[in-house]
Amino acid sequence: MHAVQPCLSGVEPLLLACTQVATFIGPTALTAASGFIFQRGAHLLLVTSRHVLLDRATDHRPQRIEFVLRAAGSDMAQQHRVSLPLQDNGTPLWRDTGGDVDVAALKIPAMAMPRHAQFCAFGIRHIQVQMHAARRGESLQLGGVPLGLHDTLHHLPVARSAVVASAFGVRFQRQGYFITEGPIHSGSSGAPVVRHNPDGDASLPWQLMGVHAPTPGMAARPKQPHASHGLHPAWYADALLVLTQ
């Protein structure tokens, strides 16, 4: 069983729940994206976009991923880099819905977690399951690691502001996502889309609204039609209720 360490004093808990996700084949680095820690019961999981772990359209098939956690102590430059395999004899170790939802969850074995690593974790209590609970134009944040725009010394994510741009609760184009508007950059795939909730969990006062991802089927394309408008899909967070069972 994992024992979640208290969040570091003076550091926004949202930033300690998010991390960069780097993919590899052997020692060769492939891509970098974003993700976050999720806890359900005794299990910790890393959540990110599914296309980060496998994208058949572009033949992106990494063998392992690495993510970063804070080390104990006051020196924020000290961190642990955790490496996890993505397959076991050809069988994927992550879970997805098997459909179009571009979200995946990878269990973090207890033996892989560094001792005394300090982080925060989202849980079931953070998921916004009430549809129509958010208004268009309502403020959101994404805790991600955009390429070239994060702190490479401390490896802390940055929080980007966005707003709800489509009718929350209505599945846009009958897909499992809603639309956000904001200046989101490459490398943010897999970032949690959150709304501040001061009346909720005091240790992590954010509601988890969705998971940021590029338009399905366009994950690896450098130019996306919606990008110039600042419009981005966010898969509804209730997908994690299935993925983390």
Backbone as numpy.savetxt, mean C-alpha at the origin, in Angstrom:
# Nx Ny Nz CAx CAy CAz Cx Cy Cz
3.20 -15.44 16.64 2.36 -14.24 16.64 3.23 -13.01 16.64
2.85 -11.99 15.89 3.58 -10.75 15.82 3.16 -9.83 16.96
4.13 -9.18 17.56 3.84 -8.14 18.55 4.19 -6.80 17.91
3.17 -6.00 17.60 3.40 -4.74 16.94 4.00 -3.77 17.94
5.14 -3.18 17.58 5.82 -2.24 18.44 5.12 -0.89 18.42
5.20 -0.12 19.51 4.59 1.21 19.51 5.21 2.08 18.43
4.40 2.98 17.86 4.91 3.89 16.85 5.90 4.86 17.48
6.89 5.27 16.69 7.91 6.18 17.20 7.31 7.52 17.56
7.74 8.06 18.68 7.27 9.36 19.13 7.71 10.45 18.15
6.78 11.35 17.84 7.12 12.47 16.99 7.04 12.19 15.51
6.70 10.97 15.11 6.59 10.61 13.70 5.14 10.26 13.40
4.60 10.85 12.33 3.22 10.57 11.94 3.01 9.07 11.75
2.05 8.47 12.46 1.85 7.02 12.36 1.59 6.53 10.93
0.92 7.35 10.10 0.65 6.93 8.73 1.94 6.59 8.00
3.00 7.38 8.24 4.26 7.14 7.54 4.93 5.85 8.02
4.63 5.43 9.24 5.21 4.20 9.77 4.40 2.97 9.39
3.24 3.17 8.78 2.45 2.05 8.28 2.75 1.77 6.81
3.41 2.73 6.14 3.68 2.63 4.70 5.14 2.30 4.46
5.43 1.75 3.29 6.80 1.38 2.98 7.00 1.31 1.48
8.25 1.39 1.06 8.57 1.16 -0.35 8.67 -0.34 -0.60
8.19 -0.77 -1.75 8.25 -2.18 -2.15 9.11 -2.26 -3.40
10.25 -2.91 -3.30 11.16 -3.08 -4.43 11.11 -4.53 -4.89
11.13 -4.74 -6.19 11.06 -6.10 -6.74 12.40 -6.49 -7.35
12.69 -7.80 -7.32 13.99 -8.31 -7.76 13.84 -9.64 -8.47
14.78 -9.91 -9.37 15.11 -11.25 -9.83 16.52 -11.50 -9.39
16.69 -12.39 -8.42 18.00 -12.57 -7.83 18.47 -11.26 -7.23
19.71 -10.81 -7.53 20.19 -9.53 -7.00 19.81 -8.33 -7.86
19.16 -8.57 -8.99 18.85 -7.50 -9.94 17.54 -6.81 -9.58
17.63 -5.51 -9.33 16.44 -4.73 -9.01 15.62 -4.47 -10.27
14.30 -4.58 -10.16 13.40 -4.39 -11.29 12.60 -3.09 -11.18
11.74 -3.02 -10.18 10.84 -1.88 -10.05 10.73 -1.47 -8.59
10.15 -0.30 -8.37 9.87 0.18 -7.02 8.45 0.72 -6.99
7.72 0.39 -5.93 6.34 0.82 -5.76 6.11 1.10 -4.28
4.86 1.16 -3.89 4.50 1.46 -2.50 3.67 0.31 -1.93
3.54 0.30 -0.63 2.72 -0.70 0.05 2.51 -0.29 1.49
1.79 -1.13 2.23 1.56 -0.82 3.64 1.36 -2.11 4.42
1.53 -1.98 5.74 1.42 -3.13 6.63 -0.02 -3.25 7.11
-0.53 -4.48 7.09 -1.91 -4.76 7.52 -1.85 -5.93 8.49
-2.58 -5.82 9.57 -2.62 -6.91 10.56 -4.03 -7.45 10.69
-4.15 -8.76 10.66 -5.43 -9.42 10.91 -5.18 -10.58 11.85
-5.73 -10.48 13.04 -5.46 -11.49 14.05 -3.98 -11.50 14.39
-3.38 -12.70 14.34 -1.97 -12.84 14.67 -1.06 -12.64 13.46
-1.63 -12.32 12.30 -0.84 -12.29 11.07 -0.60 -10.86 10.58
0.63 -10.63 10.14 0.97 -9.39 9.47 1.08 -9.67 7.98
0.62 -8.71 7.18 0.68 -8.84 5.73 1.18 -7.55 5.12
1.84 -7.69 3.98 2.22 -6.55 3.18 1.21 -6.43 2.05
0.59 -5.26 1.91 -0.40 -5.02 0.87 0.19 -4.08 -0.17
0.00 -4.41 -1.43 0.45 -3.56 -2.52 -0.42 -3.84 -3.75
-0.08 -3.25 -4.87 -0.81 -3.56 -6.11 -0.38 -4.92 -6.64
-1.32 -5.67 -7.18 -0.99 -7.00 -7.71 0.02 -6.92 -8.85
-0.10 -5.88 -9.71 0.81 -5.81 -10.86 2.25 -5.57 -10.44
2.46 -5.15 -9.19 3.83 -5.01 -8.67 4.47 -6.39 -8.51
3.67 -7.37 -8.14 4.15 -8.73 -7.91 4.11 -9.60 -9.14
3.18 -9.31 -10.05 3.07 -10.07 -11.29 2.26 -9.25 -12.29
2.84 -9.06 -13.47 2.13 -8.39 -14.55 2.41 -9.17 -15.83
1.50 -10.06 -16.16 1.71 -10.93 -17.32 1.77 -10.13 -18.62
1.04 -9.01 -18.68 1.01 -8.22 -19.91 2.37 -7.69 -20.30
3.21 -7.42 -19.31 4.56 -6.90 -19.58 5.64 -7.92 -19.24
5.22 -9.14 -18.92 6.14 -10.21 -18.52 6.98 -9.81 -17.30
6.37 -9.04 -16.42 7.01 -8.65 -15.15 6.77 -9.78 -14.15
7.84 -10.55 -13.84 7.71 -11.72 -12.99 8.85 -11.76 -11.97
8.83 -10.86 -10.99 9.90 -10.85 -9.98 9.88 -12.11 -9.13
11.04 -12.42 -8.56 11.15 -13.60 -7.69 10.96 -13.25 -6.22
11.27 -12.00 -5.87 11.18 -11.61 -4.46 10.95 -10.11 -4.37
10.58 -9.69 -3.18 10.42 -8.25 -2.92 11.22 -7.88 -1.68
11.52 -6.61 -1.54 12.11 -6.07 -0.32 11.29 -4.88 0.12
11.12 -4.74 1.44 10.50 -3.54 2.00 11.27 -3.13 3.25
11.03 -1.90 3.70 11.83 -1.30 4.76 10.98 -1.05 5.99
11.55 -1.38 7.17 10.94 -1.05 8.45 11.94 -0.28 9.29
11.44 0.56 10.18 12.30 1.35 11.07 12.93 0.44 12.11
14.19 0.71 12.42 14.86 0.02 13.52 14.54 0.72 14.83
14.69 0.00 15.94 14.43 0.60 17.25 15.45 1.70 17.51
15.04 2.69 18.28 15.95 3.78 18.62 15.51 5.09 18.00
16.22 6.14 18.34 15.85 7.48 17.89 16.46 7.87 16.56
17.42 7.10 16.06 18.07 7.41 14.79 17.22 6.89 13.65
16.52 7.79 12.97 15.60 7.39 11.92 16.31 6.87 10.67
17.62 7.07 10.58 18.36 6.55 9.43 18.62 5.05 9.57
18.39 4.50 10.75 18.59 3.08 10.96 17.32 2.33 10.58
17.46 1.34 9.74 16.29 0.60 9.29 16.64 -0.86 9.00
15.60 -1.65 8.87 15.73 -3.05 8.49 15.15 -3.22 7.09
15.85 -3.93 6.24 15.35 -4.25 4.91 14.94 -5.73 4.92
13.65 -5.96 4.70 13.09 -7.32 4.78 12.89 -7.86 3.37
13.39 -9.07 3.13 13.26 -9.73 1.82 12.30 -10.91 1.94
11.34 -10.99 1.01 10.38 -12.08 1.01 10.30 -12.70 -0.37
10.30 -14.03 -0.46 10.09 -14.69 -1.76 8.64 -14.53 -2.19
8.42 -14.58 -3.49 7.07 -14.43 -4.02 6.46 -15.75 -4.47
7.29 -16.79 -4.56 6.78 -18.09 -5.00 7.42 -19.21 -4.19
6.70 -20.31 -4.13 7.21 -21.54 -3.54 7.00 -22.65 -4.54
8.08 -23.04 -5.23 8.00 -24.06 -6.28 6.95 -23.71 -7.34
6.94 -22.44 -7.71 6.05 -21.98 -8.76 4.67 -21.55 -8.29
4.36 -21.76 -7.02 3.07 -21.36 -6.47 3.18 -19.98 -5.84
2.37 -19.02 -6.25 2.44 -17.67 -5.66 2.17 -17.72 -4.16
2.92 -16.91 -3.41 2.75 -16.85 -1.97 1.81 -15.71 -1.56
1.44 -14.85 -2.51 0.50 -13.79 -2.19 -0.92 -14.22 -2.53
-1.88 -13.43 -2.05 -3.29 -13.67 -2.36 -3.84 -12.48 -3.12
-4.70 -12.76 -4.09 -5.48 -11.72 -4.75 -6.88 -12.25 -4.96
-7.74 -11.44 -5.54 -9.14 -11.85 -5.68 -9.36 -12.79 -6.85
-8.34 -12.92 -7.72 -8.49 -13.75 -8.90 -9.26 -13.06 -10.01
-9.68 -11.81 -9.77 -10.40 -11.06 -10.78 -9.61 -9.84 -11.22
-10.31 -8.74 -11.47 -9.66 -7.54 -11.98 -9.10 -6.63 -10.90
-9.41 -6.90 -9.64 -8.97 -6.01 -8.56 -7.45 -6.06 -8.44
-6.81 -4.90 -8.63 -5.34 -4.82 -8.66 -4.78 -4.60 -7.26
-5.07 -5.55 -6.37 -4.59 -5.50 -4.98 -4.14 -6.90 -4.60
-3.04 -6.99 -3.87 -2.54 -8.29 -3.41 -2.02 -8.15 -1.99
-2.07 -9.25 -1.25 -1.60 -9.29 0.13 -0.63 -10.46 0.29
0.53 -10.17 0.83 1.59 -11.16 1.02 1.85 -11.31 2.51
1.67 -12.54 3.04 1.88 -12.77 4.47 3.36 -12.61 4.81
3.62 -11.96 5.94 4.99 -11.77 6.42 5.25 -12.79 7.51
6.08 -13.80 7.25 6.35 -14.81 8.28 6.97 -14.17 9.52
6.61 -14.69 10.68 7.14 -14.14 11.93 8.66 -14.16 11.95
9.25 -15.21 11.38 10.71 -15.32 11.40 11.38 -14.28 10.51
10.63 -13.70 9.59 11.21 -12.69 8.70 11.20 -11.29 9.31
10.40 -11.09 10.36 10.29 -9.77 10.97 11.48 -9.50 11.88
12.18 -8.39 11.64 13.31 -8.04 12.51 12.82 -7.79 13.95
13.62 -8.19 14.89 13.26 -7.98 16.29 13.29 -6.49 16.61
12.27 -6.03 17.29 12.15 -4.64 17.72 11.95 -3.66 16.57
11.60 -4.14 15.39 11.25 -3.21 14.32 10.05 -2.38 14.76
10.06 -1.11 14.39 8.99 -0.21 14.81 8.16 0.20 13.60
6.87 -0.02 13.69 5.98 0.26 12.58 4.56 0.37 13.11
3.67 0.82 12.28 2.23 0.80 12.57 1.55 -0.09 11.55
0.40 -0.61 11.87 -0.31 -1.51 10.97 -1.79 -1.16 10.92
-2.35 -1.12 9.71 -3.78 -1.02 9.55 -4.42 -2.35 9.94
-5.70 -2.31 10.27 -6.44 -3.52 10.59 -7.88 -3.41 10.09
-8.66 -4.43 10.37 -10.06 -4.44 9.95 -10.79 -3.20 10.45
-10.45 -2.75 11.66 -11.14 -1.61 12.25 -10.94 -0.32 11.46
-9.90 -0.27 10.62 -9.62 0.93 9.86 -10.36 0.99 8.52
-10.89 -0.14 8.06 -11.46 -0.19 6.72 -12.81 0.52 6.69
-12.98 1.39 5.73 -14.24 2.07 5.52 -15.14 1.16 4.69
-16.14 0.60 5.33 -17.03 -0.33 4.64 -18.40 0.29 4.35
-18.67 1.48 4.87 -19.94 2.13 4.62 -19.86 2.92 3.31
-20.57 2.44 2.31 -20.60 3.15 1.05 -21.38 4.46 1.22
-21.11 5.39 0.37 -21.72 6.72 0.41 -21.31 7.49 1.67
-20.25 7.05 2.34 -19.82 7.72 3.57 -18.86 8.87 3.29
-18.38 8.99 2.07 -17.46 10.07 1.72 -18.08 10.94 0.64
-17.90 12.23 0.76 -18.46 13.17 -0.21 -17.45 13.47 -1.30
-17.96 13.79 -2.49 -17.07 14.26 -3.55 -16.38 15.55 -3.09
-15.09 15.61 -3.34 -14.30 16.76 -2.91 -13.73 16.62 -1.52
-14.06 15.54 -0.82 -13.53 15.35 0.54 -12.04 15.03 0.49
-11.32 15.55 1.48 -9.86 15.43 1.50 -9.41 14.01 1.84
-8.41 13.55 1.09 -7.78 12.26 1.31 -6.27 12.45 1.33
-5.57 11.42 1.78 -4.11 11.40 1.66 -3.66 10.03 1.20
-2.53 10.01 0.50 -1.88 8.76 0.08 -0.50 8.73 0.71
-0.23 7.68 1.46 1.10 7.51 2.04 1.92 6.61 1.14
2.72 7.19 0.27 3.45 6.40 -0.70 4.91 6.80 -0.83
5.57 6.18 -1.79 6.99 6.42 -2.02 7.18 6.73 -3.50
6.77 7.93 -3.94 6.93 8.29 -5.35 8.39 8.32 -5.74
8.68 7.84 -6.93 10.07 7.73 -7.38 10.75 9.09 -7.41
11.91 9.18 -6.75 12.69 10.40 -6.76 12.16 11.49 -5.86
11.08 11.20 -5.11 10.45 12.26 -4.30 10.29 11.85 -2.84
11.10 10.89 -2.39 11.01 10.49 -1.00 12.38 10.61 -0.34
12.38 10.48 0.98 13.61 10.63 1.77 14.44 9.35 1.65
15.49 9.40 0.85 16.29 8.19 0.61 17.24 7.88 1.76
17.41 8.82 2.71 18.24 8.54 3.89 17.43 7.78 4.93
16.25 8.29 5.25 15.44 7.68 6.29 14.42 6.68 5.73
14.26 6.69 4.41 13.31 5.79 3.73 11.90 5.94 4.28
11.56 7.15 4.68 10.19 7.43 5.09 9.37 7.81 3.87
8.14 7.33 3.78 7.25 7.74 2.69 6.88 9.21 2.82
6.19 9.71 1.83 5.62 11.05 1.89 4.12 10.92 1.71
3.39 11.88 2.22 1.94 11.89 2.12 1.52 12.91 1.07
0.78 12.45 0.07 0.28 13.33 -0.97 -1.21 13.58 -0.76
-1.63 14.81 -0.98 -3.03 15.16 -0.80 -3.83 14.83 -2.06
-5.06 14.42 -1.87 -5.98 14.13 -2.97 -7.40 14.39 -2.46
-8.35 14.29 -3.36 -9.76 14.42 -2.98 -10.56 13.32 -3.67
-11.73 13.01 -3.11 -12.67 12.09 -3.75 -13.23 12.77 -4.99
-13.05 12.15 -6.15 -13.46 12.78 -7.40 -14.71 12.16 -8.02
-15.03 10.91 -7.67 -16.23 10.27 -8.19 -17.17 9.98 -7.03
-18.34 9.46 -7.34 -19.32 9.15 -6.30 -18.82 7.96 -5.49
-18.42 8.21 -4.24 -17.91 7.14 -3.40 -19.03 6.15 -3.11
-18.74 4.88 -3.30 -19.74 3.83 -3.13 -20.31 3.34 -4.43
-20.15 4.14 -5.49 -20.55 3.71 -6.83 -19.32 3.15 -7.53
-19.41 1.94 -7.98 -18.25 1.30 -8.62 -18.06 1.90 -10.01
-17.00 2.68 -10.14 -16.73 3.42 -11.37 -16.60 2.45 -12.55
-17.35 2.69 -13.62 -17.37 1.80 -14.79 -17.68 0.35 -14.40
-18.42 0.20 -13.30 -18.77 -1.12 -12.75 -17.56 -1.92 -12.29
-16.46 -1.22 -12.04 -15.27 -1.84 -11.49 -15.20 -1.55 -9.99
-14.29 -2.22 -9.29 -14.24 -2.11 -7.83 -13.42 -0.95 -7.33
-13.50 0.18 -8.01 -12.72 1.33 -7.55 -13.52 2.62 -7.68
-13.04 3.65 -6.98 -13.53 5.01 -7.15 -12.37 5.85 -7.67
-12.63 7.12 -7.97 -11.62 7.97 -8.58 -11.19 9.06 -7.59
-9.88 9.28 -7.52 -9.35 10.38 -6.74 -8.71 11.40 -7.68
-8.57 12.61 -7.19 -7.89 13.65 -7.96 -6.77 14.22 -7.10
-5.56 14.27 -7.67 -4.43 14.81 -6.94 -3.14 14.60 -7.70
-2.06 15.25 -7.27 -0.76 15.14 -7.95 0.00 13.90 -7.51
-0.40 12.75 -8.03 0.21 11.48 -7.64 1.24 11.08 -8.70
2.40 10.61 -8.25 3.50 10.33 -9.16 3.81 8.83 -9.24
4.61 8.46 -10.24 5.04 7.07 -10.42 5.71 6.56 -9.15
5.47 5.28 -8.87 6.01 4.67 -7.65 5.00 4.61 -6.53
3.82 5.23 -6.74 2.80 5.25 -5.69 1.83 4.08 -5.76
1.97 3.21 -6.75 1.09 2.04 -6.83 1.14 1.24 -5.54
-0.01 0.91 -4.99 -0.07 0.15 -3.75 -0.17 1.00 -2.50
-0.14 2.33 -2.66 -0.22 3.22 -1.50 -1.62 3.20 -0.90
-1.75 3.29 0.42 -3.08 3.37 1.02 -3.69 4.74 0.79
-4.96 4.75 0.46 -5.73 6.00 0.31 -6.56 6.14 1.57
-6.33 7.20 2.34 -6.89 7.29 3.68 -7.60 8.62 3.91
-8.46 8.62 4.91 -9.14 9.83 5.38 -8.89 9.95 6.87
-8.56 11.17 7.32 -8.26 11.37 8.73 -9.49 11.08 9.58
-9.27 10.35 10.68 -10.37 9.94 11.56 -9.94 10.16 13.01
-10.04 11.39 13.51 -9.57 11.69 14.87 -10.35 10.97 15.96
-11.53 10.46 15.64 -12.34 9.75 16.63 -12.13 8.24 16.60
-11.22 7.77 15.75 -10.98 6.34 15.62 -9.81 5.87 16.45
-9.02 5.00 15.88 -7.86 4.41 16.54 -6.85 5.50 16.87
-6.56 5.71 18.15 -5.66 6.78 18.55 -4.24 6.55 18.06
-3.84 5.28 17.91 -2.47 4.99 17.48 -2.29 5.14 15.98
-3.38 5.07 15.21 -3.34 5.24 13.76 -4.68 5.84 13.33
-4.83 7.16 13.49 -6.15 7.79 13.33 -6.53 8.07 11.88
-6.59 7.00 11.09 -6.92 7.13 9.68 -7.88 6.02 9.27
-8.86 6.36 8.44 -9.72 5.36 7.82 -9.10 4.95 6.50
-9.06 3.65 6.25 -8.50 3.12 5.01 -9.62 3.05 3.98
-9.54 3.94 2.99 -10.60 4.06 1.99 -10.34 3.20 0.76
-9.06 3.08 0.37 -8.76 2.36 -0.85 -7.27 2.11 -1.01
-6.92 1.50 -2.13 -5.52 1.21 -2.49 -5.27 1.82 -3.86
-4.31 2.72 -3.94 -4.03 3.42 -5.18 -3.39 2.49 -6.21
-3.84 2.63 -7.46 -3.25 1.85 -8.56 -3.52 2.56 -9.87
-2.66 2.33 -10.88 -2.96 2.85 -12.22 -4.20 2.17 -12.78
-4.68 2.71 -13.89 -5.83 2.11 -14.55 -5.53 0.65 -14.89
-6.43 -0.29 -14.59 -6.18 -1.70 -14.89 -5.76 -1.91 -16.33
-4.71 -2.72 -16.51 -4.22 -3.03 -17.84 -3.25 -2.01 -18.38
-3.00 -0.92 -17.60 -2.10 0.12 -18.08 -0.99 0.37 -17.07
-0.77 -0.59 -16.18 0.15 -0.37 -15.07 1.55 -0.01 -15.52
2.01 -0.57 -16.64 3.40 -0.37 -17.03 3.57 0.67 -18.14
2.47 1.29 -18.57 2.59 2.26 -19.65 3.06 3.61 -19.10
4.04 4.24 -19.73 4.58 5.47 -19.17 3.63 6.64 -19.21
2.69 6.66 -20.16 1.75 7.76 -20.26 0.33 7.21 -20.23
-0.47 7.72 -19.31 -1.83 7.26 -19.17 -2.77 8.42 -19.50
-3.86 8.16 -20.21 -4.75 9.24 -20.62 -5.26 10.09 -19.47
-5.48 9.45 -18.29 -6.04 10.20 -17.17 -4.98 10.96 -16.40
-3.70 10.65 -16.61 -2.66 11.20 -15.75 -2.56 12.71 -15.86
-2.74 13.27 -17.07 -2.63 14.70 -17.23 -3.74 15.44 -16.51
-4.83 14.74 -16.19 -5.95 15.35 -15.47 -5.81 15.17 -13.96
-4.80 14.42 -13.53 -4.63 14.17 -12.10 -5.67 13.23 -11.53
-6.29 12.40 -12.38 -7.32 11.47 -11.94 -6.75 10.06 -11.83
-7.07 9.38 -10.72 -6.45 8.09 -10.46 -7.46 7.15 -9.81
-7.44 5.86 -10.18 -8.30 4.88 -9.51 -7.78 4.53 -8.12
-8.69 4.21 -7.23 -8.36 3.67 -5.91 -9.31 2.50 -5.66
-8.75 1.32 -5.54 -9.58 0.13 -5.31 -10.14 0.18 -3.89
-11.42 -0.09 -3.76 -12.07 -0.03 -2.45 -11.36 -0.96 -1.46
-11.14 -0.44 -0.25 -10.37 -1.17 0.76 -11.08 -2.41 1.26
-12.40 -2.53 1.02 -13.08 -3.72 1.52 -12.62 -5.00 0.83
-11.85 -4.86 -0.27 -11.26 -6.06 -0.89 -10.35 -6.80 0.09
-9.79 -6.06 1.07 -8.89 -6.68 2.05 -9.63 -7.59 3.01
-10.93 -7.42 3.14 -11.70 -8.32 3.99 -11.64 -9.75 3.45
-11.54 -9.89 2.13 -11.43 -11.20 1.50 -9.98 -11.65 1.46
-9.09 -10.74 1.05 -7.69 -11.12 0.84 -6.98 -11.54 2.12
-7.41 -11.04 3.26 -6.70 -11.30 4.51 -7.39 -12.31 5.39
-8.40 -13.01 4.87 -9.08 -14.03 5.67 -8.13 -15.15 6.03
